[in-house]
């Protein structure tokens, strides 16, 4: 059994991620993605919720966001779901909050996925992974890294070759529904309630601030060599986890 070499502290921020066992696809269709996103909301609370009952009662996904989940146990700053993995930016809100949240989230989704696909066994590749965002520069960078993941679905080597059509790429990100990108550009949707922006530094007070920051990272290779960019942000890796 692998041991996670990190401890979580209240008020600290973390990049949390995991992928399917054997790199398998864990989100097969729109319903899978929406289910996991709804769980980001429902699992983040102190109240005991019968998730099976709520999902079986014919509620729409929008109705699930109105359920009283109690007090939050983590603060979610951003998220992105990809076909075989996911990324979260979290803040530990209460003692043991991140560990409890991830246990509830992983167990709930795995039970749904296995039942739906008539399979057994582990869905995720061991325990979730986490990295402490212990520097302001690194935490801010994570908001770009997490939200830029979907670009790899249309150009897997964009970070090496650069973006050839900036407007088309940004349009793709804006339309990608399985991340919190839309919540940072002002789109009105119920999923915005998943986020706790006030628990994170105010890097993007205006929607334009976020847009400009994303544009900077999309065009970084046009201004810097790969080695220069690695020096800009230590641990910078644009690859699937």
KEKE-3310 file (N, C-alpha, C; in steps of 0.2 Angstrom, whole numbers, plus 5000, padded with zeros to 4 digits):
npx = (5004:5003:5010:5005:5015:5013:5005:4990:4986:4976:4969:4978:4983:4981:4985:4976:4974:4970:4969:4962:4963:4976:4977:4964:4949:4938:4927:4915:4904:4893:4884:4892:4902:4894:4889:4900:4904:4893:4894:4905:4900:4890:4897:4904:4902:4896:4885:4876:4872:4861:4866:4863:4849:4845:4850:4842:4829:4824:4828:4834:4850:4852:4844:4850:4860:4853:4852:4854:4869:4876:4889:4904:4918:4929:4937:4934:4944:4946:4942:4945:4940:4945:4946:4952:4957:4957:4958:4960:4959:4961:4957:4961:4948:4943:4949:4956:4948:4951:4955:4944:4934:4939:4938:4925:4921:4928:4924:4910:4909:4915:4907:4896:4900:4905:4893:4886:4893:4894:4905:4919:4930:4945:4943:4951:4968:4976:4978:4973:4983:4993:4999:5007:5003:5013:5018:5015:5016:5016:5003:4995:4999:4993:4980:4980:4986:4977:4965:4969:4971:4961:4965:4974:4966:4963:4975:4989:5002:5003:5010:5023:5025:5018:5004:4994:4982:4975:4963:4953:4957:4955:4941:4937:4940:4932:4920:4921:4913:4916:4924:4929:4931:4922:4916:4925:4924:4913:4901:4884:4879:4873:4883:4892:4891:4899:4912:4923:4928:4932:4940:4952:4967:4964:4967:4961:4952:4944:4935:4943:4956:4958:4956:4967:4978:4976:4978:4991:4998:4994:5002:5014:5026:5029:5037:5046:5059:5058:5066:5068:5055:5053:5061:5054:5042:5044:5043:5034:5024:5017:5008:4998:4992)
npy = (4994:5011:5026:5042:5056:5068:5080:5088:5104:5116:5130:5130:5127:5116:5106:5093:5077:5064:5048:5036:5018:5010:5019:5020:5026:5036:5044:5042:5047:5062:5061:5054:5064:5075:5069:5067:5080:5085:5078:5084:5095:5089:5080:5088:5092:5093:5086:5071:5063:5054:5048:5039:5038:5051:5052:5042:5047:5053:5066:5081:5086:5099:5101:5094:5103:5110:5104:5103:5102:5104:5111:5116:5106:5107:5120:5124:5129:5128:5117:5103:5091:5077:5065:5053:5057:5069:5085:5096:5111:5114:5120:5116:5116:5112:5102:5087:5088:5088:5075:5067:5072:5068:5055:5052:5057:5049:5036:5037:5040:5029:5018:5021:5021:5008:5001:5005:5001:4987:4982:4977:4981:4992:5008:5020:5025:5020:5029:5046:5059:5073:5089:5102:5119:5129:5141:5158:5161:5149:5144:5153:5150:5137:5139:5142:5130:5120:5124:5124:5111:5104:5108:5099:5089:5093:5097:5088:5091:5105:5113:5111:5114:5126:5137:5138:5143:5155:5161:5151:5141:5147:5148:5135:5131:5140:5134:5121:5111:5104:5109:5122:5133:5141:5148:5157:5166:5173:5166:5162:5150:5135:5127:5135:5137:5127:5132:5141:5155:5166:5160:5160:5168:5184:5184:5186:5198:5204:5198:5200:5199:5186:5181:5187:5181:5168:5169:5173:5161:5152:5157:5157:5150:5157:5167:5163:5151:5133:5129:5141:5144:5133:5138:5149:5144:5133:5115:5115:5106:5101:5090:5074:5068)
npz = (5000:4996:5003:5007:5005:5013:5023:5029:5033:5041:5033:5023:5006:4992:4978:4972:4965:4954:4945:4933:4937:4929:4920:4914:4906:4916:4915:4905:4898:4896:4907:4917:4919:4924:4935:4944:4946:4952:4964:4969:4975:4984:4992:5000:5014:5031:5035:5035:5021:5011:4997:4988:4988:4985:4972:4966:4967:4956:4954:4946:4940:4943:4954:4964:4969:4978:4989:5007:5014:5025:5035:5026:5022:5016:5005:4989:4976:4962:4948:4937:4925:4916:4903:4909:4921:4935:4942:4956:4966:4982:4999:5015:5026:5038:5052:5045:5034:5020:5018:5022:5013:5000:5002:5003:4991:4981:4985:4983:4969:4963:4967:4960:4947:4945:4947:4937:4926:4928:4934:4945:4959:4961:4955:4954:4953:4966:4981:4982:4975:4981:4982:4991:4989:4993:4990:4985:4971:4965:4969:4962:4949:4948:4945:4932:4926:4930:4923:4910:4906:4897:4884:4880:4874:4862:4856:4859:4861:4863:4872:4869:4856:4855:4853:4839:4835:4844:4847:4843:4852:4865:4864:4864:4877:4884:4881:4886:4897:4909:4919:4930:4923:4916:4927:4931:4921:4922:4918:4921:4931:4940:4945:4950:4963:4969:4971:4982:4982:4989:4999:4994:4988:4980:4966:4954:4952:4943:4929:4917:4922:4924:4911:4904:4911:4908:4894:4894:4898:4888:4878:4882:4876:4865:4869:4878:4881:4884:4895:4901:4905:4914:4924:4928:4935:4946:4946:4935:4925:4911:4908:4908:4923)
capx = (5000:5007:5009:5005:5020:5010:5000:4986:4985:4970:4970:4983:4980:4984:4983:4974:4972:4970:4967:4959:4968:4979:4975:4958:4944:4934:4922:4913:4899:4891:4881:4897:4905:4890:4888:4906:4904:4888:4897:4910:4896:4886:4902:4908:4898:4896:4878:4875:4867:4860:4867:4860:4842:4845:4851:4837:4823:4823:4830:4838:4857:4851:4840:4855:4864:4849:4852:4857:4875:4879:4895:4909:4924:4935:4935:4936:4946:4945:4942:4944:4939:4948:4943:4955:4959:4954:4962:4956:4963:4958:4960:4959:4944:4943:4954:4955:4943:4953:4955:4937:4931:4941:4936:4918:4920:4930:4920:4903:4909:4917:4902:4891:4903:4905:4887:4883:4896:4894:4912:4921:4937:4947:4943:4956:4975:4978:4976:4973:4989:4992:5005:5006:5004:5016:5021:5009:5017:5014:4996:4992:5000:4989:4974:4981:4988:4971:4960:4972:4971:4957:4969:4978:4962:4963:4982:4992:5009:5003:5015:5030:5025:5015:4997:4994:4976:4974:4956:4950:4959:4951:4934:4936:4941:4926:4914:4922:4908:4918:4929:4927:4933:4916:4914:4930:4923:4906:4895:4879:4877:4872:4889:4897:4891:4904:4918:4923:4933:4934:4945:4958:4969:4961:4972:4957:4947:4940:4935:4948:4962:4958:4957:4974:4982:4976:4981:4999:5001:4994:5006:5021:5031:5031:5041:5051:5061:5056:5070:5066:5048:5054:5064:5049:5038:5047:5038:5029:5023:5011:5007:4993:4995)
capy = (5000:5017:5031:5049:5059:5075:5081:5093:5109:5121:5136:5129:5126:5110:5103:5087:5074:5056:5046:5029:5013:5008:5025:5019:5031:5036:5048:5039:5051:5068:5059:5053:5070:5078:5065:5068:5087:5086:5075:5089:5099:5085:5077:5094:5095:5089:5083:5064:5063:5047:5050:5034:5040:5057:5051:5038:5049:5056:5073:5083:5088:5106:5101:5092:5108:5114:5100:5105:5097:5106:5116:5114:5103:5110:5125:5122:5135:5126:5109:5101:5084:5075:5058:5048:5060:5075:5090:5100:5115:5113:5122:5113:5121:5109:5096:5081:5090:5085:5067:5065:5074:5064:5048:5052:5058:5044:5030:5038:5040:5022:5014:5023:5019:5001:4998:5007:4997:4980:4980:4977:4982:4999:5013:5025:5022:5020:5035:5052:5063:5080:5094:5108:5125:5133:5148:5162:5161:5142:5143:5156:5146:5131:5140:5141:5123:5116:5126:5123:5104:5102:5110:5093:5085:5095:5097:5085:5094:5112:5116:5110:5118:5133:5138:5141:5147:5157:5162:5144:5137:5150:5147:5128:5131:5143:5130:5115:5111:5100:5112:5128:5139:5146:5152:5163:5171:5176:5163:5161:5142:5133:5124:5140:5136:5122:5135:5146:5159:5170:5157:5159:5175:5187:5184:5187:5202:5205:5192:5201:5197:5179:5180:5189:5176:5162:5170:5173:5155:5149:5160:5157:5147:5161:5172:5160:5144:5128:5129:5148:5143:5129:5142:5153:5141:5126:5109:5116:5100:5101:5083:5071:5064)
capz = (5000:4995:5008:5004:5009:5014:5029:5027:5038:5041:5030:5018:4999:4989:4972:4973:4959:4953:4938:4933:4937:4922:4916:4911:4906:4921:4913:4898:4894:4899:4913:4921:4921:4928:4942:4948:4947:4957:4970:4972:4980:4989:4997:5004:5020:5038:5036:5032:5015:5008:4990:4983:4989:4981:4965:4964:4967:4950:4954:4941:4943:4946:4960:4969:4972:4983:4995:5013:5015:5031:5034:5021:5026:5012:5001:4982:4972:4955:4946:4930:4924:4910:4902:4913:4928:4937:4946:4961:4970:4988:5005:5021:5030:5045:5053:5042:5029:5013:5018:5022:5007:4995:5003:5001:4983:4978:4986:4980:4962:4961:4968:4955:4940:4945:4947:4930:4921:4930:4936:4952:4960:4961:4949:4954:4954:4973:4985:4978:4975:4983:4982:4994:4986:4998:4988:4981:4964:4963:4969:4956:4943:4947:4942:4925:4925:4930:4918:4903:4904:4891:4878:4877:4871:4855:4854:4865:4862:4863:4877:4866:4849:4855:4851:4833:4834:4850:4848:4843:4858:4870:4862:4866:4884:4886:4880:4889:4903:4914:4923:4933:4919:4915:4933:4931:4916:4923:4915:4926:4931:4946:4947:4953:4970:4971:4973:4988:4979:4995:5003:4990:4986:4975:4960:4948:4955:4937:4924:4913:4925:4923:4904:4903:4914:4904:4888:4895:4898:4882:4873:4885:4872:4860:4873:4883:4879:4888:4901:4904:4908:4920:4930:4930:4939:4948:4946:4930:4921:4907:4906:4911:4929)
cpx = (5004:5005:5010:5010:5018:5005:4997:4985:4979:4973:4976:4980:4984:4981:4982:4972:4973:4968:4965:4965:4970:4978:4969:4953:4939:4927:4920:4908:4898:4888:4887:4900:4901:4889:4894:4906:4898:4890:4902:4906:4893:4891:4905:4904:4898:4890:4879:4870:4867:4860:4864:4852:4841:4845:4845:4830:4821:4824:4835:4845:4856:4848:4845:4859:4860:4849:4856:4863:4878:4885:4900:4915:4930:4932:4938:4938:4945:4945:4942:4944:4941:4945:4946:4958:4956:4959:4958:4961:4959:4961:4957:4955:4943:4948:4952:4950:4945:4952:4948:4933:4933:4939:4929:4917:4922:4926:4913:4903:4911:4911:4897:4894:4903:4898:4884:4886:4897:4901:4913:4928:4939:4946:4948:4963:4978:4975:4977:4980:4988:4999:5003:5008:5007:5019:5015:5010:5015:5006:4993:4993:4995:4982:4974:4982:4981:4966:4963:4972:4967:4961:4972:4973:4961:4970:4987:4999:5009:5009:5022:5030:5022:5008:4997:4987:4973:4966:4952:4951:4955:4944:4932:4936:4934:4920:4915:4918:4911:4924:4926:4929:4928:4914:4919:4929:4916:4900:4890:4877:4877:4878:4894:4897:4896:4910:4917:4929:4936:4939:4951:4960:4965:4965:4968:4951:4942:4941:4941:4955:4963:4960:4964:4979:4982:4979:4989:5002:5000:4999:5014:5027:5033:5036:5047:5053:5058:5060:5069:5059:5049:5056:5058:5044:5041:5041:5033:5029:5017:5010:5001:4996:4994)
cpy = (5006:5022:5038:5053:5067:5075:5087:5098:5114:5127:5136:5126:5120:5109:5096:5083:5067:5054:5038:5024:5011:5013:5024:5025:5031:5040:5046:5044:5058:5066:5058:5059:5074:5075:5067:5076:5088:5083:5080:5094:5095:5082:5082:5096:5090:5085:5076:5064:5056:5048:5045:5036:5046:5056:5046:5041:5054:5064:5075:5085:5095:5106:5098:5097:5112:5110:5103:5100:5099:5111:5112:5111:5105:5116:5123:5128:5134:5119:5108:5093:5082:5067:5053:5050:5066:5079:5094:5105:5116:5117:5118:5117:5119:5104:5090:5082:5087:5078:5064:5067:5070:5057:5047:5053:5052:5037:5031:5037:5033:5018:5015:5020:5011:4998:4999:5002:4990:4978:4980:4979:4990:5002:5017:5022:5024:5027:5041:5055:5070:5083:5100:5114:5130:5140:5151:5161:5154:5141:5147:5153:5140:5133:5140:5134:5119:5117:5125:5115:5102:5104:5104:5088:5087:5096:5095:5088:5102:5116:5116:5115:5125:5132:5141:5145:5149:5157:5155:5140:5140:5148:5139:5128:5134:5138:5123:5115:5108:5103:5119:5134:5144:5150:5157:5168:5174:5173:5161:5153:5140:5130:5129:5139:5131:5126:5140:5150:5164:5167:5156:5167:5178:5189:5187:5191:5203:5199:5193:5199:5190:5177:5182:5184:5170:5163:5170:5166:5151:5152:5160:5155:5151:5166:5169:5153:5139:5128:5136:5147:5138:5133:5147:5150:5134:5121:5110:5110:5100:5094:5079:5068:5057)
cpz = (5000:5001:5005:5008:5010:5019:5027:5034:5036:5038:5024:5012:4996:4982:4973:4966:4959:4946:4939:4934:4930:4917:4912:4911:4912:4920:4906:4894:4898:4906:4918:4924:4926:4935:4946:4950:4953:4964:4973:4977:4985:4994:5002:5009:5026:5039:5032:5027:5012:5000:4986:4983:4984:4974:4962:4964:4961:4950:4948:4944:4946:4953:4966:4972:4977:4989:5001:5015:5022:5030:5030:5025:5022:5008:4994:4978:4964:4954:4939:4929:4917:4909:4907:4920:4929:4942:4950:4964:4977:4994:5011:5026:5037:5046:5049:5036:5022:5013:5018:5016:5001:4996:5001:4994:4980:4979:4982:4972:4960:4962:4962:4948:4940:4944:4940:4925:4923:4931:4943:4953:4960:4955:4949:4956:4961:4976:4981:4980:4977:4983:4986:4990:4991:4996:4984:4974:4961:4963:4963:4950:4942:4944:4934:4923:4925:4925:4911:4901:4898:4885:4875:4873:4863:4852:4860:4866:4861:4867:4874:4860:4850:4852:4844:4831:4841:4851:4848:4850:4864:4870:4865:4874:4887:4886:4883:4896:4909:4918:4926:4929:4918:4921:4934:4926:4916:4920:4921:4926:4938:4949:4951:4961:4973:4974:4979:4986:4985:4999:5000:4989:4980:4969:4954:4950:4949:4932:4919:4915:4923:4916:4902:4905:4910:4897:4888:4895:4892:4877:4876:4880:4867:4863:4876:4880:4885:4895:4905:4908:4914:4926:4932:4936:4941:4948:4940:4925:4917:4904:4910:4917:4929)
residu = (UNK:UNK:UNK:UNK:UNK:UNK:UNK:UNK:UNK:UNK:UNK:UNK:UNK:UNK:UNK:UNK:UNK:UNK:UNK:UNK:UNK:UNK:UNK:UNK:UNK:UNK:UNK:UNK:UNK:UNK:UNK:UNK:UNK:UNK:UNK:UNK:UNK:UNK:UNK:UNK:UNK:UNK:UNK:UNK:UNK:UNK:UNK:UNK:UNK:UNK:UNK:UNK:UNK:UNK:UNK:UNK:UNK:UNK:UNK:UNK:UNK:UNK:UNK:UNK:UNK:UNK:UNK:UNK:UNK:UNK:UNK:UNK:UNK:UNK:UNK:UNK:UNK:UNK:UNK:UNK:UNK:UNK:UNK:UNK:UNK:UNK:UNK:UNK:UNK:UNK:UNK:UNK:UNK:UNK:UNK:UNK:UNK:UNK:UNK:UNK:UNK:UNK:UNK:UNK:UNK:UNK:UNK:UNK:UNK:UNK:UNK:UNK:UNK:UNK:UNK:UNK:UNK:UNK:UNK:UNK:UNK:UNK:UNK:UNK:UNK:UNK:UNK:UNK:UNK:UNK:UNK:UNK:UNK:UNK:UNK:UNK:UNK:UNK:UNK:UNK:UNK:UNK:UNK:UNK:UNK:UNK:UNK:UNK:UNK:UNK:UNK:UNK:UNK:UNK:UNK:UNK:UNK:UNK:UNK:UNK:UNK:UNK:UNK:UNK:UNK:UNK:UNK:UNK:UNK:UNK:UNK:UNK:UNK:UNK:UNK:UNK:UNK:UNK:UNK:UNK:UNK:UNK:UNK:UNK:UNK:UNK:UNK:UNK:UNK:UNK:UNK:UNK:UNK:UNK:UNK:UNK:UNK:UNK:UNK:UNK:UNK:UNK:UNK:UNK:UNK:UNK:UNK:UNK:UNK:UNK:UNK:UNK:UNK:UNK:UNK:UNK:UNK:UNK:UNK:UNK:UNK:UNK:UNK:UNK:UNK:UNK:UNK:UNK:UNK:UNK:UNK:UNK:UNK:UNK:UNK:UNK:UNK:UNK:UNK:UNK:UNK)
# end
